[in-house]
């Protein structure tokens, strides 16, 4: 029998001992239940049981992080925190993302022995690559399609998110494409609304993209939001490809990892993975899942680009967490799977230096919505300011000094740098 195993690492809080919490997780998520049952032999548990690999004690606190924990009697009033690693036999579920999730992130979140639980990381065996080929394009393929090397891929998000007619959208895209923009994406709120059906949007946008390409010699990458049910994913993908499109976007938590994997099985263009709804899985520090673990599943399922928030953004996430997420996406797994980290949220030219300083790489997609579209001199100048911001960062020149010779950058600083 195949002896490969999946390792899952958890941050745990419990009113019991860490050893009891670890044993409960391992038993509940494999061969055990709350009481012994017929057929639960030592041989069965040996073959199919999860194993506690490591327990590392951290601090103790006097208040539980989550409600609903069962308090032992007597109890010393302390809740113990620690890192626990549990391994699961691969033959319990096979190389299947849906069934993997049932094992490593299933009912254990409801266990009364736990007052906090967070899945921190996963180690997956090579067997998963036989079923999930991972990103087809990733960083290298996206650079090849955009023709952008030696700097980040720079782009924007369609704003206003909702309400533009197809004619207005076509006009905006045409102007940005003619200015040399690398990438534009639909907002996650706008996929296939009744006021602007996707077939009309695709036609209008691609006509603008092709017209601009005839002038500039460069074809903009546009990520059409095709989020929908399974049949819609295939239909909308085919619509984009037939029109000459070169990227599709899905909201991963809306379509699920299985939806993403299904799309990847036939996709002919890069898949831009948006992580909206992510906060509900991660914002509580003792509940949910760490992005380090989640992004591995997204990469496995085929995301070529993956959102990671932005440094100095409007969201709660710290710069340190965003930096970890960027590095996680570009660290190869399973023989080489990588994905392009997408930095967005309240970004503008001035966030280029802090991003480059933190990450030390240009292998990112840096998107600015209002930080580009609302530039005082227009969206084209906004795009130019972003390029200048990265030029300054890469050359190690202070932004304000570089701006003295570059009005587009100076005007961006005047508008966005005073907040």
N, C-alpha and C positions, 0 to 999 in steps of 0.2 A: 504493500500500500504506500502511496506517495507520502513522504514524511515532510514535505515542505510546509512551512508555517507562516502565518501572518502575525506580525507583532504590532500590538496597539499600546500606546503609552497614554496614560490618563493622569490628570491632576485631580486628586480626590480629597474630599473633606468628609469626615465621619465622626459620629459620637461614640463609635466602637473603636477597636484597635484597627490599625491599617492592615494587619494580617487578616482579620475577619472580613474587612471590606474587600480586600483583594480576592479572597477565597469565594466570597459571595458573587463578585463579578464573574470570575472564571466559571463557577458552577452554573449560574443562571444563564449565561450566554453559550453554554455547551450542553453537557449531559445532565446537569442537576436541576432540581426544583426545590420547593420549600421542605420536602420530605422525601425519604427514599421510596422508590417505586419498583414494582417487579420488573426484572430485566436490566436493572441498573447494576450490572456486574462489574467486578474489578477489571475484567478484560475490556469491556465496552468503554469504561472510563479511561483506561490506558490509551485506547486507540482514538477516542473522539473527544476526550476532555480537554478543555483549555488549561494552560499551565501558567502559574504565576512565575514570571522570570526575574522580577526585581521589585523591591520596595525601598523607597528612599524617604525617610521622614523629613518633614519640613517643620513649620511652626505649629503651635496650638493657639486656638482662639476661644473666646467664651460665648460667641454668638453664631448660630448657624447661618450660612449664606442663603440657603433655600428653605422654604417651608416644607413641612410634611415628614421630617425625619422622625423615626421611632427612637425614643430616648430609652436606653437601658436603665434598669433599676437594680441596684443603685447606680448613680451616675456622678462623676466628679465635676460636671459642669464644663468640661473641656471638649472641644471639637478638633480632631487631629487632621492635619493636612499632610499630603505626601504625593510622591510620584510613583505610580504603579505601572509596570509593564506586564501585559498578559499576551501569551501567544496562543494562536488558534490553529489547529490542523487544517491545511488547505482542503483536504478531502471532505471536510464538513460542509463546504458550500461551493467549492470549485472556483475557477476564475470568473466570478460573476459579481459585478459591482453591486447590484441590488441585494443579493444575498450576503455579500460581504458586509454591507451596511446593517443588515439585520443582526449580524453577529457582533460587530464592534461598536455599533451605535443604536442598539435596539432598546429593549425594555429596561436596560440597566439604569437609564436616567430616572426611572420611577421608583427604584429600589429604596425602601425606607431606611436601609442601613447607611444611606448616603445623604449628606446634607449639602453636597456639592460634587459635581463631576464635569470634567471637560476632556474631550478627546484631543490630545496634543499632537500626536504624530502617528504615522503608519509606516511600517516596513513591509513592502509587498514583494512576493517572489516573482521570478521571471515568467512563471506560468501565465500571468495575466497578459503578457504581450502576445500570446497566441490568439487571444480573443479580442484584445483592444490594441490596435496598432498605434494609438497615440496621435499627436498632431501631424497632419500631412505637410504643413507648411512651416509653422513655427517662426522663429526669428529669421532664419536664412531665407525661407520661401517668401516671407512678407517683404524682406528687403529686395529680393529679386523682382517681385511684382511691382513694387513702388519705385525701384531704381534709386533708392536712398541708402547710402553707405556713409560710414564715418561720422554720423550724427544721429540723434534720435529721429524717429518718424514723427513728424509734427502734424497735428490736425485739430479738428474742432467737432463740436456736436451741434446738430441743427437746433437753433433757438429762434423764436419761441418753440418750446417742445411740442406744443399742440396748437393747431389753428392755421398754419400756413397752407394756402392752396397749392396745388401741384405747380401752377404757374409761378407763384412766388418762390417756391422751393427750387424750381428749375433755374430761376434767375439768380438766386443766391449761390447755388452750386456752380453755375457757370462762371460767376465773377471770381469765386474762390479758386476754381480750377485754373482759370486763366492767370491767376496770380501765382501759380505754381504750388498750391497746397498739395500736401502728400496724401492726406486722409480726411474723410468726413464720415461721421456715423449718424444714423438716426438716434433720436433720444429713446431711452427704454420705454417711455410712455406712449410712443407712437409706432405702432406696427402696421396694422391693417384696419384703420378706423373707417367707419361708414362715410365720413366727410372727405376722405382721401384714400380710396382703395389702393391696395399695394400695386395692382397691375398698372394703374394710372401713374402712381409715384415712380415705379421702376422705369416706365417709358419716358417720363419727363426728365428724370434725373440722368438717365443714360444718354439721352439726346444731348443734354448740356455737357456731360463729361466727354463725349466723343467730339463735339464741336470744339471744345477747349483743347483736346489732345491734338486735333488737326492744326491748331495754331501754335501750341507750345512744344509739341513732340513728347509730352509727358501725360500719361493717363492716370488721373486721380483714382485712388482706391476709395470706394464708397461702400460702407457696411450697411446693407439694408436689414432692418429689423424684421425678421421673418418669424418671430415667436408666435407659437400657436399649437394646436393639437398635432398629433403625429402626421396625419394626412396633410395638414396645412404646411408643415415643415417641408415635406417633399415637393408639394406643389409650388410653394413660394421659392424654394431653392431653385427649382427648374426654371421658374419664371425669370429669376435674376440671371442665371447662367445663359439662358437663351437670348437675353437682351444684351449680353456682353459684359455683365457685371463681374466684379472680381473679389467680392467679399460678402458674407452674410453674417448677421448678428442674431444671437439668441440670449434671452434672459435665462440663465442656467437653472436657477431655482424655480422658475415657472415651468420649464419643460422637463426638468429632472435630469439626473445624470444619464438615465437610460435614453431619454429623448436626445440628449447631446450625442451619445454614442451612436444612436440610430442615424442621426444627421451625418455624423462623421463617416459612416459606412458608405455613403454615396456622394458626399460633398465633393465638388470639383474646384472649390475656391476656399480660401481661409475662413475659419469660423471665429468670429469675434465674440468672446464670452463675457457677458455682463453679469455682475454679481449682485444686482439689486435684490433686496430682501435679506442680504447677508447679515445686517446688524442684529436681526432677531435670533440668529444662531450663535452670535459671538460676543455681544456687548456685555453681557454679565460675565465677569471673570471666572466664575465657578459654575458655569453652565455652557453647554453647547460644544463647539468645535473650534480649534485653532486653525487659522488659515494655512499653516504649514501642512496640516493633514489634508484639508479640503482641496487645496490646489493640486495635490498629487492625484486625487480622484478626477478632477477636471481635466488635467493633462492626459491622464489615462483614457478618458472618454473622448478626447480629441480637440480640446480648446486650443486654437493657434494663438489667440490673444486672450488675456485674462486681466480684468480690472483689479487694481490693488489700492484704490484711493490715491490721494496725493499728499505730499508734504505741505504743511501749513494750510490744510484744507478746511472746509466748513463742517466736516464730520468730527465725531468724538475721538477718532483713532489717533494715537500718538505718532510722531514722526519715526520713532524707533520701530514701532509695529509695521508701518508702511515700508520702511527700509528692509525689514526682515522678509516681508512679503515679496518685494522685488527680487531679493536674492534667492528666495525659495523657487520662484518661477524659472529662474535661469540656471539653477543647479540641476544638472542632468540626473534623471532617475531611469531605472530599468533599461540601461544600455544607451541612453542618450536623449530621452524625451525632454524637451524644453519648450517653453511657451513665451511669447512676447508679453512682458508686463505692461499694463496700460495705466499710466498715471493720469488721474483726472480729479476734478472737484476743486473749484476756486483757483485754478492755475492761470498763470500769466508769465510773461518773460522773466519777471523777477523770481519765480520759483525754479528757474533753470539752475542757477548756481547752487542753491541748497540741495537740489536733487542730485546734481552731479557730485557734490561734495560727499553726500551720504552714500551714494551707490557706487561711484567710481567707474561708471560704465555709461556708454551711449546706447546700449541695447535696451531701450525703453521706447514705448510710444507715449508721447506727451501731448495730451489733449487739453485745449482751453476753449470753453464755450464763450461765456461773457468776456473772459480775458483776452479773447481774440476778436470776436464779433463786435464788441462794444468799444474797440479802440477808437480814439478821437478822430483818427484819419481814415477810418474804415477798416473792414475785415482784412483786406490785402495788407495794409500796414500792420495789423495785428499779427498776421502770419510772419511778416518780416521781422517784427519785434521779437517773436519767439525764436527765430533763427539767430538773431543777434544776441539774445540772452544766452543761448547755448554756445555761441562762438566765444563770448566773454568767459563763460564758465570753463570751457575746455582749454582756453589759452591762459587761464588764471588771472584775467584782468578784472578789476573791480567793476561792477555793473555801471556805476555812476560815471566812472572814467571812460568806459567804452561808449557810453551814451552821448558824450560830448561831440562825437563825430558821427552819430547816427540818430537823426531826429525821430525815427519811428520808435526806437528804444527809449529815448528821452520822454517822448509823449506818453508812452506806456507807464513809465515811472511816475510821471506827473499825475496820471489818472489812478493807477492801481497801487502805487507804492506809498500812499499817504494814510492807508487804513490802519 
